[in-house]
Amino acid sequence: MVNEAEVCYLNAILIYPQDCYTHYNLGLVYEVKCMFDKALDCYKKTLEISPKYLNAYQVTFTLIQRSMMMQLSAIKKILELDPNYIMQQTIQAQFMKKKRCLMNLLSAFKKLYKQSLYTSKLSTTQALFMQSNTVEFRQFVPRISDISDERV
């Protein structure tokens, strides 16, 4: 029955894609089927078409609230089973952020170095200084990039 309703609403959307009620009802069908991402997409489309449709705001809020409660429940269970899990994930995220920053810095430094070599205002001393710094920086960065994400 729910699958039939889904097919009907999808066909209705093909015929008249600007009907906010069809998108809204399809969202309700997806909620019943526990397809919450699709339901949320339908509610967003409903609100794009009809920004003052109160029911769409209400079900969107309820759906997001339910999702947050599920996440909190999952976090509590994870902490019961492995108290160190959150700390490990935090450390890994911080490491990856620092690694990305260093790689971006290296890329920017390379661009700056190449650009400065082509300008006529660059003195020989400045070019040698930048070249030596690039070499030193390259010696440091590969050690970080060699570390795989699984070792963290």
N, C-alpha and C positions, 0 to 999 in steps of 0.2 A: 504494500500500500504506500509506504514512504517512497520507495523507488519510483512508483508510478507518479506520485506527486512531483518528485524531482524532474522527471522527464517532461511532465506537463508544463512546469514553470520554465524549464529551459527552452521548450518550444515557444512558449508565450514571449519570452525575452527575444527570441529570434524574430518574432513577428513585430513586437513593439518594445524595443530596448529602452525606451525612456519612461516606462511605467515603474514608478518607485515601489508600488505595492507588490509587484511581481518579484522584484529583487528582495524585498523585505521577507516575503513568504518563502522564497527559496532559501534565505538565510535561516529561517525557522526550521525548514526541512533538514538543512545541514546540521543544525544544532541537535536535532533528534538523532541524526546518524553519527553524532560525536565527531563531526568534521568541522571543528571550531575555526580553523583558519579560513576555510571556504565561507563559513557563516559570517565571519568578520568582514571578509571581502564584499559579501553581498550587502551587509549593513552600510559599509562605506560607500558603495555604489548608490544605495538608497539615499544617503545623505548628500551625495553629489547632485543627484537629480532633484531632491526635495530637502533643502537644508533646514526646514522648520518641522520636519516630521519627528515628533516627540518620541513615539514608540521606538524608532530606530536608535535614538540616543539611549533610551532606557535599556534596550536589549544589548547594545554595544557595551554600555557600562557594566551590566550584569555579567556579560561574557568575559570581559577583561578582569573583573573582580574574581570570578570563578577561576580563571587562569592563574591569577596571583595566589589564590588560596592553594591551588594544586602545587604551585612552585614551592610555597612555604612548607607544605606538607612533605614534599620530596626532600627539601633541604633538611628538615628535622630527621627524617628517616636516614638520610645519608650520614648525618652527624652521629646518630645512634650506632650505625654499623661501622663507620670509620671516622673517628673524631678528627683525624689529621687531613681529611680530604679537602676541606675548604682552604686550609692553609697551603696545601700543595698546589691547588688550582690558582690561588692568589699569587704565589711565588712564580709559577710558570707564566702567568699573564704578565707580570711585571718584567720578567726576563725577555719575553717576546716583544714587549713594547720597547725596551731598551735596545734590543737587537735591531728592530725596525728603524729606530731613531739613528743609530750608528750607520746603518746602510744608507739612509737618506742623506746623512751628513757627508758620507763618502761620495755619494753621487753628486751632491751640490759642490763639494770641494773639487771634484774632477772637472765639472763644467766650468767653474770659476778659473781653474788652472788653465784649461784649454782656451777659454776666452781671453785670458790675460796674456797668453803667449802670442796671440794674434794682434794685440794692440801695440802700436808703435811707441807708446809712452812707457812701456815696461822696461826697466833697466835690467842689465845682466845680473846684477846682485839680487833684484827682486825675483827674477826667473829662477835663479839657483836656489833661493830660499824656498820658493813655492815647490820646486821639484823635490827638494830634500824633505820637506814636510809631507808631501804626497807619498813618498817612499816609506817614511816612518809610519804614517797612518795606515798604509796598506799592510805593513807588517803586523799591525795590531788587529785589524778587522778580520783577516782570514781565520784567526784563532776563534773568534766569536762565531763566524758563519760555519765553521766546521762542526760546531756543537749541534747535534741533532736534537729535535724537539722531544724525542723519546727519553733522553737521558736526564731531563729536568725532573 
